[in-house]
Amino acid sequence: MTTETAPHRRARAEIDLGALRHNVRALRGGIAPHVQLMAVVKADGYGHGALRCARAALAAGASWLGTATPHEALALRAAGITDVPVLCWLWAPGDPLARGIKAGLDISVSARWALDEVRAAARATGRPARIQLKADTGLDRNGCRPADWPRLVGEALEAQGDDLVKVTGLWSHLACADVPGHPLNATQVDTFRSMVEQAERAGIEPEVRHLANSAATLTLSEAHFDLVRAGIALYGLSPGPDIGTPARLGLRPAMSLKASTALVKHLPGGHGVSYGRHHVTRDETTVGLIPLGYADGIPRHASGRGPVLIGDAIRQVAGQVAMDQFMVDLGGDTPDPGSPAVLFGPGSRGEPTAQDWAEAADTIVYDIVTRIGTRVPRVYVNGGDEHPTP
C-alpha cells in the first residue's frame, strides 16, 4: 500500500510493481515462451523508475536488461545489478567505453568508428569488450547497412582474434512493427535472417540474435529469434492502437498519475479561464485547480481536452495547461480541496488511461509516460516478491 505523505498527496506517479511482474510473466508465458526476454529500462524505465523496474523484471524472469545511453547502463551497475547482461546501444564518439568494458556491458556497434574506439578502449583496459553488431535492416536509423556489413563483420572477427572483443550478439530494430501486416515487417525479418547467416558463415557465433521490440513480440512470432526486447509492453501499455488494448493483450498498466484538487472556485457564465482565455464558461459553473503542469510532463497540446477523474465523473482540462497547474471544469460540483484527481491509470476503475491522454494530445502513449518529470515523486506499490539483485 502507498503511504500518502504530504508531498505525495500533491501529486505522484504510482508505480505498481506487481503489474510489471505480471507483464513479464505474460510475455514469457503464452506470448514468447521459447526465448529470453530483455527488459528495456531506458529513459528511467519509460518514466517508471529504471532501478526498481529492472529489479522487479529480473525477479519475474527477465534475463537481460537494455538501455539506450551508457550512463543509464552504468547506473544499473553502480546500483548493484552486476551479474545480469546489460545491452547499451546508443554510443557516441567519446562516450565512456572503457568504463563500459570494465562494467561488463554489452556494447552495440553499428559502424567502423565505434569498433575502432572499442578496440582502443579494450587495449587500454586490458580486457576484451562484449559487443553486439547491429544491422540496419530497413529502419535506416542506427545500424550497419547491408552493403557495409561484410566489412564490419570481418573487422569484428579480426578484433575477436586479437582478444580485444567478444561478439555476443547480432541484432536489429523494426520500423513498422506497430502496424501488423505492414509489408516492411516481413522484409526486415528476411533481411535480418540473411545478414545473420552471412555473419555466422564468416565465423561469428553469437550468444543471442534479436529483432523483436514490444510490437513484434506481441504480433510477429517469426521475429522472436533468441530474445525479445520488451519496452512499452513491460510497463503494461500497448505499442499502438492497431496492436490492441492492454486488456486484450493480457497486460496491466503499471503507472497511475494522481494529484489532489488544490482549489475549487465558482465562476459566472461568460468568464475566461487560464492563459489566453481560450476557455470561456457557458453558464455559472465551478472549476478545480490541479497542481501539475507542462513542467511536470502534462502535455500542453492536451489543453481543453485532457481527461481527469474527480469523484465519479470524468472532467476535461479547461483552458491552457500552464507550467505548474491546469484547471478542470467541474460542471457545478464542489469537491473538497484535497479531493483525489486521477489523470490516468489502468482504466479498470473508470479512470482515463495513458492512451486517452495520448489521443487528447495527438501523440503516442510512450510520450505520455516518459515525459512525467522529476518533480513528480514515484511511489511504488505491490513490491511483493521483488528482490534486489546482489
TIMIVO-283785 format. One record per residue (C-alpha): y, z, x. Coordinates in steps of 0.02 Angstrom, whole numbers, padded with zeros to 5 digits, always signed. Layout:
N
YZX/...
***
This chain:
390
+00000+00000+00000/+00180-00026+00052/+00295+00121+00087/+00463+00065+00021/+00587+00145+00139/+00771+00112+00107/+00785-00041+00221/+00630-00115+00142/+00698-00093-00033/+00848-00202+00006/+00735-00348+00048/+00566-00377+00127/+00435-00508+00157/+00273-00426+00105/+00125-00498+00201/-00048-00474+00125/-00168-00474+00272/-00313-00462+00151/-00262-00631+00081/-00254-00704+00256/-00429-00640+00297/-00489-00714+00132/-00416-00883+00180/-00504-00883+00349/-00669-00844+00265/-00642-00976+00132/-00604-01108+00264/-00751-01057+00372/-00866-01042+00222/-00878-01186+00100/-00737-01294+00168/-00778-01313+00353/-00937-01213+00380/-01008-01302+00532/-00861-01298+00652/-00749-01174+00740/-00581-01125+00667/-00417-01114+00761/-00287-01001+00679/-00118-01081+00712/+00012-00944+00732/+00160-01044+00797/+00336-01011+00730/+00297-00825+00719/+00144-00858+00614/+00238-00979+00499/+00359-00836+00467/+00222-00709+00429/+00216-00624+00600/+00113-00702+00738/+00030-00550+00812/-00026-00464+00653/-00086-00627+00578/-00178-00676+00738/-00271-00511+00740/-00315-00524+00556/-00376-00703+00576/-00484-00657+00725/-00557-00510+00630/-00606-00631+00491/-00694-00754+00605/-00567-00870+00686/-00621-00908+00864/-00464-00994+00933/-00277-00968+00919/-00146-01105+00927/+00039-01101+00968/+00173-01229+00999/+00278-01155+01140/+00214-01069+01296/+00318-00915+01260/+00229-00894+01093/+00061-00902+01181/+00113-00786+01322/+00174-00658+01195/+00000-00651+01120/-00075-00620+01291/+00054-00486+01329/+00011-00400+01165/-00171-00382+01217/-00256-00537+01148/-00337-00582+01314/-00516-00632+01277/-00486-00771+01149/-00443-00951+01194/-00263-00998+01152/-00208-01180+01148/-00024-01212+01180/+00034-01391+01153/+00223-01409+01166/+00264-01405+01351/+00423-01473+01427/+00464-01507+01610/+00499-01343+01698/+00406-01233+01574/+00309-01084+01649/+00146-01173+01686/+00097-01052+01824/+00111-00906+01702/+00010-01003+01576/-00127-01037+01702/-00133-00855+01755/-00143-00804+01572/-00291-00921+01544/-00203-01028+01415/-00270-01198+01365/-00129-01315+01411/-00108-01478+01315/-00075-01630+01424/-00007-01791+01349/+00068-01880+01498/+00056-01900+01685/+00212-01795+01720/+00127-01648+01633/-00033-01672+01731/+00067-01680+01892/+00155-01516+01851/-00009-01434+01802/-00088-01486+01967/+00059-01416+02065/+00053-01253+01968/-00134-01238+01993/-00114-01259+02181/+00022-01127+02181/-00081-01001+02082/-00244-01038+02170/-00343-01057+02009/-00389-01206+01901/-00293-01239+01741/-00381-01258+01575/-00313-01418+01499/-00340-01518+01341/-00296-01702+01339/-00201-01754+01183/-00223-01930+01117/-00092-02019+01012/-00198-02098+00875/-00056-02153+00762/+00068-02012+00736/+00174-02085+00876/+00246-01918+00923/+00167-01815+01061/+00005-01877+01140/-00053-02015+01255/-00054-02193+01187/-00221-02285+01193/-00157-02407+01325/-00117-02263+01444/-00271-02160+01401/-00391-02227+01535/-00269-02187+01674/-00233-02010+01609/-00419-01978+01589/-00454-02044+01764/-00319-01936+01844/-00379-01783+01747/-00555-01812+01813/-00486-01829+01989/-00393-01663+01968/-00550-01584+01899/-00646-01645+02050/-00518-01558+02160/-00546-01395+02062/-00366-01398+02001/-00406-01417+01816/-00548-01399+01694/-00537-01518+01545/-00587-01407+01399/-00538-01516+01252/-00490-01685+01180/-00380-01686+01028/-00253-01775+00919/-00148-01748+00763/-00143-01839+00596/+00012-01918+00519/-00034-01933+00334/-00174-01809+00302/-00071-01730+00162/-00092-01894+00065/-00279-01907+00027/-00341-02084+00037/-00198-02146+00144/-00269-02290+00249/-00197-02219+00410/-00313-02068+00395/-00471-02171+00420/-00386-02273+00555/-00339-02119+00653/-00514-02045+00638/-00587-02207+00706/-00459-02217+00846/-00490-02037+00895/-00677-02063+00897/-00654-02216+01008/-00539-02125+01130/-00657-01977+01139/-00804-02091+01176/-00703-02178+01310/-00660-02013+01393/-00838-01950+01383/-00907-02110+01458/-00787-02085+01602/-00859-01912+01633/-00758-01789+01526/-00869-01653+01450/-00754-01562+01328/-00791-01393+01251/-00705-01447+01091/-00646-01607+01008/-00524-01582+00864/-00414-01684+00749/-00403-01594+00581/-00248-01499+00528/-00247-01398+00365/-00239-01551+00253/-00383-01637+00341/-00482-01475+00345/-00469-01468+00156/-00496-01652+00114/-00564-01753+00260/-00730-01686+00323/-00756-01835+00440/-00607-01769+00540/-00683-01597+00571/-00773-01637+00737/-00800-01471+00832/-00650-01371+00773/-00518-01371+00635/-00340-01309+00655/-00285-01204+00507/-00097-01189+00496/-00017-01181+00324/-00187-01154+00239/-00215-00998+00344/-00068-00921+00251/-00136-00972+00082/-00021-01119+00047/-00062-01298+00005/-00012-01432+00131/+00060-01533-00012/+00056-01563-00200/-00067-01707-00180/-00192-01588-00099/-00192-01464-00243/-00129-01291-00282/-00183-01141-00179/-00285-01075-00326/-00380-01239-00343/-00412-01241-00157/-00477-01062-00159/-00332-00996-00055/-00222-00843-00081/-00038-00849-00029/-00004-00708+00093/+00186-00692+00084/+00290-00618-00057/+00478-00615-00037/+00557-00469-00130/+00728-00389-00144/+00824-00266-00250/+00955-00312-00377/+01110-00242-00293/+01237-00260-00433/+01244-00310-00617/+01407-00363-00698/+01467-00431-00864/+01563-00595-00864/+01656-00683-01004/+01621-00861-01055/+01705-00996-00951/+01701-00891-00792/+01657-00966-00623/+01528-00888-00507/+01518-00893-00316/+01596-01015-00192/+01670-01172-00264/+01648-01108-00443/+01510-01237-00469/+01426-01123-00596/+01530-01084-00750/+01465-00967-00885/+01449-01046-01057/+01460-00883-01153/+01480-00700-01116/+01335-00652-01004/+01276-00543-00861/+01242-00590-00681/+01149-00499-00544/+01178-00496-00356/+01029-00521-00240/+01065-00464-00059/+00987-00615+00027/+01070-00775+00081/+01051-00927+00191/+01064-00818+00346/+00901-00740+00286/+00821-00908+00252/+00864-00935+00069/+00893-01123+00060/+01071-01167+00011/+01000-01328-00063/+00920-01219-00198/+01091-01166-00262/+01091-01171-00452/+00902-01199-00457/+00806-01067-00360/+00696-00957-00472/+00687-00766-00463/+00581-00647-00566/+00679-00495-00627/+00596-00389-00759/+00482-00503-00857/+00590-00659-00851/+00621-00798-00726/+00807-00811-00685/+00897-00951-00595/+01017-00943-00450/+01193-00953-00521/+01314-01046-00410/+01307-01070-00222/+01190-00971-00110/+01305-00882+00014/+01266-00822+00190/+01210-00648+00138/+01191-00649-00051/+01174-00750-00208/+01194-00722-00394/+01071-00748-00535/+01108-00774-00719/+01033-00628-00816/+01072-00700-00986/+01145-00538-01053/+01008-00424-00987/+01064-00270-00889/+00929-00214-00768/+00970-00059-00669/+01038-00081-00494/+00889-00075-00378/+00775-00165-00501/+00645-00272-00410/+00683-00456-00388/+00537-00566-00333/+00589-00732-00259/+00413-00793-00230/+00234-00734-00214/+00059-00792-00259/+00112-00830-00437/-00030-00727-00510/+00090-00608-00597/+00208-00739-00666/+00323-00739-00515/+00387-00900-00437/+00292-00971-00289/+00350-01037-00122/+00308-01210-00189/+00430-01180-00334/+00566-01144-00207/+00518-01297-00106/+00540-01405-00259/+00705-01320-00303/+00770-01356-00127/+00693-01530-00115/+00593-01482+00038/+00415-01434+00087/+00330-01265+00073/+00319-01250+00263/+00509-01247+00267/+00520-01105+00142/+00409-00978+00231/+00455-01019+00411/+00641-01003+00380/+00638-00821+00322/+00749-00737+00452/+00736-00585+00562/+00849-00480+00451/+00707-00477+00325/+00577-00350+00382/+00394-00398+00372/+00295-00264+00282/+00106-00277+00298/-00016-00227+00162/-00205-00229+00149/-00235-00213+00336/-00414-00170+00291/-00536-00224+00425/-00405-00293+00541/-00444-00234+00716/-00329-00267+00864/-00410-00374+00996/-00428-00275+01158/
***
